Amino acid sequence: MAMGGKTTVITLGPEGTCHERAVKRYLEFQGVEDYEIVLITDFFDGLEILRQTPGGFLVQCSAHPKVHEITEKYWREVFVVDTFIYPTKHLVLLSRKEVEVPRSIGIVPATKGYVDLSQWEEVIDVVSKPVVGEGLLRGEYDSGLTHMEHLEEHADELRLDLDIGEIDTTWVVYGQEKRFKGEVIGIPSSHLFGLPARGGEPTPLLAWTAGRHRRTRVCAGFANPY
C-alpha cells in the first residue's frame, strides 16, 4: 500500500461474519476511510495473500484454533502488530422447528466452548457462522450455532434453543513490519487494578464513521462482492 493509498485488510468471510464486522469497526476506530476488505475461507490462504500485499493486514479472532499456527508459520515475515477488543455478533443456538430431538449440529470450531456437544450424535465443523445458518436452513444438520439474524429472518423455520448474545473477545492484527521494539504496547488501564489513573492516561476513544471510499472483495468462491 502506497502512503495515502487504499488499505487492504484480509479476514474471514463470507459477508456477514463477526470478523468482517470487527474489521470495519476497527478501521473506523483508526480513522481509515479508504480501504478494501478481502474475505477468505482459510487463514493460511489469507496469510499467503498478505505476503503478496505490501502494506496489507490480516485480522483473526483470538478464539480461532489456528492463531498459533498463523503467528508461527512465517515468523520472519509476518508479525503481530496490534490487538483490539470488540464483541462478536449476537450468537444463538438454533434448531429446525420440525426436528423434535436434534441429532446433528453445524458449528464453527472456535465456538465449540459455548455448548455441550455431547447432546448431538454428529458434530459437523463449518467454516463460519453465516455458513452455519445457511446450512441449517438447507437441512444439512438439525442445529447450528450462528447469528440471531437468521432467527429473525426465518422465524417460521427455526427455533431458539439458547440465546448467547454478543461476547467480548480479542482480535489479532498481523502485518509485515515488526512493531514491537522492547517495550509493552498497550493502553494504560490503571483502573482495572484499582489504581489511580496516571498522568496522561487516555480515556476510551469513540469510533467514528468512515468515509465513502471503501469496498469489500470476496475471494475463494464467495459470491456477491460489493
MILUMFI-750733 format. One record per residue (C-alpha): residue in three letters; chain; z, y, x. Coordinates in pm, whole numbers, plus 32768, in hexadecimal, padded with zeros to 4 digits. Layout:
N
pt res Ala, chain A, c3 Z, c2 Y, c1 X $
...
END
This chain:
226
pt res Met, chain A, c3 8000, c2 8000, c1 8000 $
pt res Ala, chain A, c3 7F99, c2 814E, c1 8093 $
pt res Met, chain A, c3 8096, c2 826A, c1 808D $
pt res Gly, chain A, c3 8091, c2 82F7, c1 7F2D $
pt res Gly, chain A, c3 7FB8, c2 81D8, c1 7EAB $
pt res Lys, chain A, c3 7FF6, c2 80D5, c1 7D9F $
pt res Thr, chain A, c3 8125, c2 7FF7, c1 7DD2 $
pt res Thr, chain A, c3 80EA, c2 7E83, c1 7D9D $
pt res Val, chain A, c3 820C, c2 7DAC, c1 7D25 $
pt res Ile, chain A, c3 81EA, c2 7C34, c1 7CF6 $
pt res Thr, chain A, c3 82CD, c2 7B7A, c1 7C07 $
pt res Leu, chain A, c3 82E5, c2 7A58, c1 7B13 $
pt res Gly, chain A, c3 8205, c2 7A5A, c1 79DE $
pt res Pro, chain A, c3 8170, c2 7A41, c1 78E3 $
pt res Glu, chain A, c3 8199, c2 7B88, c1 7828 $
pt res Gly, chain A, c3 82EB, c2 7BA7, c1 777F $
pt res Thr, chain A, c3 83C8, c2 7B06, c1 7889 $
pt res Cys, chain A, c3 851C, c2 7B88, c1 78EF $
pt res His, chain A, c3 8480, c2 7BB9, c1 7A47 $
pt res Glu, chain A, c3 8370, c2 7CA1, c1 79C7 $
pt res Arg, chain A, c3 8469, c2 7D73, c1 7901 $
pt res Ala, chain A, c3 855A, c2 7D8C, c1 7A26 $
pt res Val, chain A, c3 8444, c2 7DF6, c1 7B13 $
pt res Lys, chain A, c3 83D3, c2 7F0B, c1 7A27 $
pt res Arg, chain A, c3 8535, c2 7F94, c1 7A08 $
pt res Tyr, chain A, c3 856A, c2 7F7D, c1 7B80 $
pt res Leu, chain A, c3 842D, c2 8041, c1 7BC4 $
pt res Glu, chain A, c3 8494, c2 8148, c1 7AC4 $
pt res Phe, chain A, c3 85E9, c2 815E, c1 7B6D $
pt res Gln, chain A, c3 8541, c2 8190, c1 7CBF $
pt res Gly, chain A, c3 8457, c2 8299, c1 7C31 $
pt res Val, chain A, c3 831D, c2 81CF, c1 7C74 $
pt res Glu, chain A, c3 8214, c2 8238, c1 7B79 $
pt res Asp, chain A, c3 80D1, c2 81AB, c1 7C07 $
pt res Tyr, chain A, c3 80F5, c2 8032, c1 7C1B $
pt res Glu, chain A, c3 8057, c2 7EE2, c1 7BD7 $
pt res Ile, chain A, c3 811D, c2 7DAC, c1 7B76 $
pt res Val, chain A, c3 8081, c2 7C62, c1 7BDA $
pt res Leu, chain A, c3 8100, c2 7B40, c1 7B06 $
pt res Ile, chain A, c3 810D, c2 79E4, c1 7B9E $
pt res Thr, chain A, c3 8183, c2 788A, c1 7B32 $
pt res Asp, chain A, c3 8207, c2 7819, c1 7C85 $
pt res Phe, chain A, c3 82D3, c2 78E7, c1 7D7A $
pt res Phe, chain A, c3 8232, c2 7838, c1 7EA2 $
pt res Asp, chain A, c3 80E2, c2 78B7, c1 7E25 $
pt res Gly, chain A, c3 8184, c2 7A0C, c1 7E02 $
pt res Leu, chain A, c3 81FC, c2 79F6, c1 7F68 $
pt res Glu, chain A, c3 8097, c2 79B9, c1 7FE0 $
pt res Ile, chain A, c3 8019, c2 7ADF, c1 7F13 $
pt res Leu, chain A, c3 812A, c2 7BB9, c1 7FAA $
pt res Arg, chain A, c3 80BB, c2 7B5B, c1 810A $
pt res Gln, chain A, c3 7F5E, c2 7BD5, c1 80B5 $
pt res Thr, chain A, c3 7FD7, c2 7D17, c1 8010 $
pt res Pro, chain A, c3 8042, c2 7E20, c1 810B $
pt res Gly, chain A, c3 815C, c2 7EF2, c1 807D $
pt res Gly, chain A, c3 818C, c2 7E03, c1 7F59 $
pt res Phe, chain A, c3 82CE, c2 7D6E, c1 7ECF $
pt res Leu, chain A, c3 833F, c2 7C29, c1 7E2D $
pt res Val, chain A, c3 845E, c2 7C25, c1 7D31 $
pt res Gln, chain A, c3 851F, c2 7AE7, c1 7CDB $
pt res Cys, chain A, c3 8656, c2 7AB0, c1 7C0A $
pt res Ser, chain A, c3 877B, c2 7A33, c1 7CDA $
pt res Ala, chain A, c3 87AF, c2 791A, c1 7BDB $
pt res His, chain A, c3 8660, c2 7880, c1 7C37 $
pt res Pro, chain A, c3 869A, c2 7732, c1 7CE8 $
pt res Lys, chain A, c3 8596, c2 7781, c1 7DF5 $
pt res Val, chain A, c3 8633, c2 78C7, c1 7E74 $
pt res His, chain A, c3 86A3, c2 782C, c1 7FBC $
pt res Glu, chain A, c3 854C, c2 7796, c1 7FFC $
pt res Ile, chain A, c3 8497, c2 78DB, c1 7FB4 $
pt res Thr, chain A, c3 8588, c2 7992, c1 809A $
pt res Glu, chain A, c3 855A, c2 7894, c1 81B1 $
pt res Lys, chain A, c3 83EB, c2 782E, c1 81AB $
pt res Tyr, chain A, c3 835E, c2 795C, c1 8266 $
pt res Trp, chain A, c3 849F, c2 79E1, c1 82FB $
pt res Arg, chain A, c3 83E1, c2 7A94, c1 8411 $
pt res Glu, chain A, c3 82F7, c2 7B46, c1 831B $
pt res Val, chain A, c3 83A6, c2 7B74, c1 81CC $
pt res Phe, chain A, c3 8500, c2 7C0F, c1 81A8 $
pt res Val, chain A, c3 85FD, c2 7C5D, c1 8099 $
pt res Val, chain A, c3 85E2, c2 7DD8, c1 807D $
pt res Asp, chain A, c3 86A9, c2 7E23, c1 7F41 $
pt res Thr, chain A, c3 876E, c2 7D8F, c1 7E20 $
pt res Phe, chain A, c3 87CD, c2 7E1A, c1 7CCC $
pt res Ile, chain A, c3 8892, c2 7DBC, c1 7B95 $
pt res Tyr, chain A, c3 87E0, c2 7DAB, c1 7A45 $
pt res Pro, chain A, c3 880D, c2 7CC2, c1 791A $
pt res Thr, chain A, c3 8729, c2 7BB5, c1 789B $
pt res Lys, chain A, c3 8680, c2 7BDF, c1 774D $
pt res His, chain A, c3 8744, c2 7B61, c1 761F $
pt res Leu, chain A, c3 8764, c2 79E9, c1 7653 $
pt res Val, chain A, c3 8783, c2 78EB, c1 753B $
pt res Leu, chain A, c3 8779, c2 7775, c1 7508 $
pt res Leu, chain A, c3 8684, c2 772A, c1 73F0 $
pt res Ser, chain A, c3 8617, c2 75EE, c1 733E $
pt res Arg, chain A, c3 84FF, c2 75A0, c1 724E $
pt res Lys, chain A, c3 8583, c2 75B0, c1 70E9 $
pt res Glu, chain A, c3 84EB, c2 7466, c1 707E $
pt res Val, chain A, c3 85A2, c2 73AA, c1 7195 $
pt res Glu, chain A, c3 86FF, c2 734E, c1 711F $
pt res Val, chain A, c3 8773, c2 72B1, c1 7266 $
pt res Pro, chain A, c3 86B6, c2 733E, c1 7394 $
pt res Arg, chain A, c3 866D, c2 7238, c1 749C $
pt res Ser, chain A, c3 85A7, c2 7307, c1 759A $
pt res Ile, chain A, c3 85CC, c2 7460, c1 7632 $
pt res Gly, chain A, c3 84E2, c2 7544, c1 76F1 $
pt res Ile, chain A, c3 859F, c2 7615, c1 77EE $
pt res Val, chain A, c3 856D, c2 76E6, c1 7926 $
pt res Pro, chain A, c3 862E, c2 7643, c1 7A48 $
pt res Ala, chain A, c3 86DD, c2 778E, c1 7A94 $
pt res Thr, chain A, c3 8779, c2 778E, c1 7935 $
pt res Lys, chain A, c3 87FF, c2 762A, c1 792B $
pt res Gly, chain A, c3 8962, c2 76A2, c1 7962 $
pt res Tyr, chain A, c3 8978, c2 773F, c1 7808 $
pt res Val, chain A, c3 897A, c2 75F6, c1 7747 $
pt res Asp, chain A, c3 89F5, c2 7491, c1 7761 $
pt res Leu, chain A, c3 88AF, c2 73D6, c1 7799 $
pt res Ser, chain A, c3 894C, c2 7288, c1 773E $
pt res Gln, chain A, c3 8910, c2 72E9, c1 75D1 $
pt res Trp, chain A, c3 879E, c2 7297, c1 75FB $
pt res Glu, chain A, c3 86F7, c2 7151, c1 765E $
pt res Glu, chain A, c3 85D5, c2 7202, c1 770B $
pt res Val, chain A, c3 85E7, c2 733F, c1 77DD $
pt res Ile, chain A, c3 8498, c2 73E3, c1 7826 $
pt res Asp, chain A, c3 8481, c2 74E6, c1 793C $
pt res Val, chain A, c3 83B1, c2 7618, c1 78DF $
pt res Val, chain A, c3 833C, c2 7734, c1 79C0 $
pt res Ser, chain A, c3 83C2, c2 785C, c1 78F6 $
pt res Lys, chain A, c3 8472, c2 78AE, c1 77B0 $
pt res Pro, chain A, c3 8341, c2 793C, c1 76F9 $
pt res Val, chain A, c3 8291, c2 77F3, c1 7743 $
pt res Val, chain A, c3 83C0, c2 773A, c1 76BA $
pt res Gly, chain A, c3 839C, c2 77F8, c1 7573 $
pt res Glu, chain A, c3 8229, c2 77AE, c1 755B $
pt res Gly, chain A, c3 825F, c2 763D, c1 759C $
pt res Leu, chain A, c3 8374, c2 762B, c1 749A $
pt res Leu, chain A, c3 828F, c2 76BE, c1 7392 $
pt res Arg, chain A, c3 8182, c2 75BF, c1 73EC $
pt res Gly, chain A, c3 827D, c2 74A5, c1 73BF $
pt res Glu, chain A, c3 827F, c2 7436, c1 752B $
pt res Tyr, chain A, c3 83FB, c2 7411, c1 751A $
pt res Asp, chain A, c3 8507, c2 7431, c1 740E $
pt res Ser, chain A, c3 85DC, c2 7542, c1 74AC $
pt res Gly, chain A, c3 85A5, c2 7654, c1 75AA $
pt res Leu, chain A, c3 866D, c2 775E, c1 7663 $
pt res Thr, chain A, c3 859C, c2 7896, c1 7641 $
pt res His, chain A, c3 85A3, c2 79FF, c1 75C4 $
pt res Met, chain A, c3 8623, c2 7A86, c1 7478 $
pt res Glu, chain A, c3 84CF, c2 7B1C, c1 742A $
pt res His, chain A, c3 8445, c2 79C0, c1 73E1 $
pt res Leu, chain A, c3 8547, c2 798F, c1 72CF $
pt res Glu, chain A, c3 8504, c2 7AEA, c1 7242 $
pt res Glu, chain A, c3 838F, c2 7AA7, c1 7235 $
pt res His, chain A, c3 83A4, c2 793E, c1 71B6 $
pt res Ala, chain A, c3 84E0, c2 792B, c1 70E4 $
pt res Asp, chain A, c3 842C, c2 7846, c1 6FF0 $
pt res Glu, chain A, c3 83F5, c2 773F, c1 70FE $
pt res Leu, chain A, c3 8520, c2 775F, c1 71E7 $
pt res Arg, chain A, c3 869A, c2 7760, c1 71C3 $
pt res Leu, chain A, c3 87A5, c2 77F5, c1 72A1 $
pt res Asp, chain A, c3 888C, c2 76F4, c1 7343 $
pt res Leu, chain A, c3 8932, c2 77D3, c1 7447 $
pt res Asp, chain A, c3 892C, c2 794B, c1 747A $
pt res Ile, chain A, c3 895D, c2 7990, c1 75EE $
pt res Gly, chain A, c3 88F6, c2 7AFE, c1 75FE $
pt res Glu, chain A, c3 8896, c2 7BD0, c1 772C $
pt res Ile, chain A, c3 8930, c2 7B54, c1 7871 $
pt res Asp, chain A, c3 896D, c2 7C3F, c1 7994 $
pt res Thr, chain A, c3 88CA, c2 7BB0, c1 7ACA $
pt res Thr, chain A, c3 8847, c2 7C16, c1 7C1F $
pt res Trp, chain A, c3 86E2, c2 7C36, c1 7C98 $
pt res Val, chain A, c3 8665, c2 7C0B, c1 7DFB $
pt res Val, chain A, c3 8554, c2 7CF1, c1 7E7E $
pt res Tyr, chain A, c3 8486, c2 7C6F, c1 7FA4 $
pt res Gly, chain A, c3 83A6, c2 7D40, c1 8081 $
pt res Gln, chain A, c3 82F3, c2 7D30, c1 81D0 $
pt res Glu, chain A, c3 83BB, c2 7E37, c1 828B $
pt res Lys, chain A, c3 8519, c2 7DD2, c1 82FB $
pt res Arg, chain A, c3 8619, c2 7EC5, c1 826F $
pt res Phe, chain A, c3 8769, c2 7E47, c1 82EE $
pt res Lys, chain A, c3 87CC, c2 7EF9, c1 8430 $
pt res Gly, chain A, c3 892F, c2 7E7F, c1 8461 $
pt res Glu, chain A, c3 89F4, c2 7F35, c1 8353 $
pt res Val, chain A, c3 8A3C, c2 7ED1, c1 81EB $
pt res Ile, chain A, c3 8932, c2 7F4C, c1 80F9 $
pt res Gly, chain A, c3 89C9, c2 7F8B, c1 7FA3 $
pt res Ile, chain A, c3 8A62, c2 8080, c1 7EAE $
pt res Pro, chain A, c3 8BD1, c2 80D7, c1 7EF6 $
pt res Ser, chain A, c3 8C9B, c2 8059, c1 7DCD $
pt res Ser, chain A, c3 8E07, c2 8096, c1 7E24 $
pt res His, chain A, c3 8E70, c2 808D, c1 7CB6 $
pt res Leu, chain A, c3 8E23, c2 7F17, c1 7CA7 $
pt res Phe, chain A, c3 8F48, c2 7EDC, c1 7D91 $
pt res Gly, chain A, c3 9035, c2 7FD3, c1 7CEE $
pt res Leu, chain A, c3 9003, c2 80CF, c1 7E03 $
pt res Pro, chain A, c3 8FC4, c2 8245, c1 7DDD $
pt res Ala, chain A, c3 8E5F, c2 82B8, c1 7E02 $
pt res Arg, chain A, c3 8E04, c2 8322, c1 7F61 $
pt res Gly, chain A, c3 8D6D, c2 8472, c1 7FA6 $
pt res Gly, chain A, c3 8BFD, c2 8474, c1 7F54 $
pt res Glu, chain A, c3 8C0A, c2 832C, c1 7E95 $
pt res Pro, chain A, c3 8AE4, c2 8334, c1 7DA4 $
pt res Thr, chain A, c3 8AFE, c2 8319, c1 7C2E $
pt res Pro, chain A, c3 8A1C, c2 8221, c1 7B76 $
pt res Leu, chain A, c3 88BC, c2 82A1, c1 7B51 $
pt res Leu, chain A, c3 87F9, c2 8299, c1 7A0F $
pt res Ala, chain A, c3 869C, c2 8207, c1 7A11 $
pt res Trp, chain A, c3 8586, c2 82EC, c1 79A6 $
pt res Thr, chain A, c3 843E, c2 82AB, c1 78FA $
pt res Ala, chain A, c3 8320, c2 8258, c1 79E2 $
pt res Gly, chain A, c3 81CF, c2 8305, c1 79CF $
pt res Arg, chain A, c3 8087, c2 828C, c1 7945 $
pt res His, chain A, c3 7FE1, c2 8203, c1 7A7E $
pt res Arg, chain A, c3 8048, c2 8099, c1 7A6E $
pt res Arg, chain A, c3 7FB7, c2 7F4B, c1 7A09 $
pt res Thr, chain A, c3 8008, c2 7DDA, c1 7A13 $
pt res Arg, chain A, c3 7F1B, c2 7CDE, c1 7AAF $
pt res Val, chain A, c3 7F44, c2 7B77, c1 7A3C $
pt res Cys, chain A, c3 7F03, c2 7A62, c1 7B37 $
pt res Ala, chain A, c3 7EFD, c2 78E7, c1 7B3E $
pt res Gly, chain A, c3 7E53, c2 78B0, c1 79F2 $
pt res Phe, chain A, c3 7F18, c2 7998, c1 790F $
pt res Ala, chain A, c3 7E4B, c2 7A42, c1 7804 $
pt res Asn, chain A, c3 7E53, c2 7BA0, c1 776B $
pt res Pro, chain A, c3 7E80, c2 7C88, c1 7897 $
pt res Tyr, chain A, c3 7ECA, c2 7DF1, c1 7840 $
END
